[in-house]
Amino acid sequence: MEGTLTTDSVSDSDFLKEFYIPNYILVPDSKSDSTPPPQLPQCPVLVFINSKSGGQLGADLFKTYSALLNENQVFDLGKEAPDVVLRRIYLNLEKLKSNDEFAAKIQEKLRIIVAGGDGTAGWLLGVVCDLKLSHPLPIATMPLGTGNNLPFAFGWGKKNPGTDVQAVMAFMKKVKNAKEMKIDNWHILMRMRAPKEGSCDPIAPLELPHSLHAVHRVSPTDELNMEGYITFRGGFWNYFSMGMDAQVSYAFHSERKLHPEKFKNQLINQSTYAKLGCTQGWFLASLYHPSSRNIAHLATVKIMKKTGQWEKLHIPNSIRSIVCLNLPSFSGGLNPWGTPNSNKRRDRGLTPPFVDDGLIEVVGFRDAWHGLVLLAPNGHGTRLAQAHRIRFEFHKGGADHTFMRIDGEPWKQPLPSDDDNTVLVEISHLGQVNMLATDDCRSKSVNDPLSPSCHDADKDSDEEDSVLAEEFRKFGAADTFRIPDEVDISHLS
């Protein structure tokens, strides 16, 4: 294994062979490393790293992985897109495996490690889904972002990892021992009026996430098609949110874009996030934010519980933020849905938040104090619905924009300014993808016998049904609302 670091023992060298992929698999028509090694790796991996994530951590991880493994199985996402890499390697594997049992076994056992924030992980998940590979690759997520909701949901932690040899090898051991777990994919479609002139992708000054892409000015196969409109489509795996939490996230991302030198580590990022949550006024939302920004005033919301049956969803007038959640991990690892008790299962037909049941959980928050309820035992937001599809229809109203967010990537969304215009966002279930999960995994499968039972949830909070005044709701929280433990609140202005 040329180019690997000198490790302390023979056992370390043998351990690394479990992950090593030779060049002839990775580089078509390679002249070096062109024959199968005597030992078949039990956990061959492709490593994708966002070298710009986590301050210097991404770049350091790239160096460590490149030294431990074949440098050709480690990829910097800033230099090479994952779809290009996977297409090249899979085409080569398909060519080799008919006459090469080693190549066939590599393809069968191949796993992916992606190191970055939630947006980076979502990018890889989208690529794996879009490529429709013959053997969908299971993915392990290494947390390099600020919130790290995806890694936390599957037991990989939420703190940025160490980048030294031993820390990386410890993570690789977890990858080898991890179990595969299917989770739902969620397709998002957004339609808005197209500009009469200029580019549709992007529509200036709109800056959409990487996961949303323009399809056509008019898509003839789109049931929501309308002349003069542009359709965007994409996917997400954790959440779509709109309102106050997305506004704080947008302010954070805008600040980081202007001053990247100030965002060098996770603690500084969380501190800045907390300060923005205070200065945006969401702890006194009823004073600083007009009711025209509340979700019920912005949009008509419809859900589909069963195919072909749309029904209007009632949104309380006080709700200023809405979250459509696939995983039990939001804003730093908290669970807005919780686990409904047996009474709520019976009376409202609610279920625990399984990640593979084809249902998305819809939760509302009134303000930042309401968000703090998530830190209380059995705390949760206002449970609005579970649905197979959900549709938001925006018409001319009291606000000219709102804020939206997909898997940690926010944007400022213009709203209709005239009566003939409509902005539409529709979310629907679209298949499943394979994740890798550790023994500390928080996500639950509907088929898992260890998933929570009715008795586990009997102490479920009745907060959403109570009539306590909003000013008394001062416990709990998510990163969007919460000041991290390490932050001195006396320094927040």
Disulfide bonds with the S-S distance in Angstrom:
none
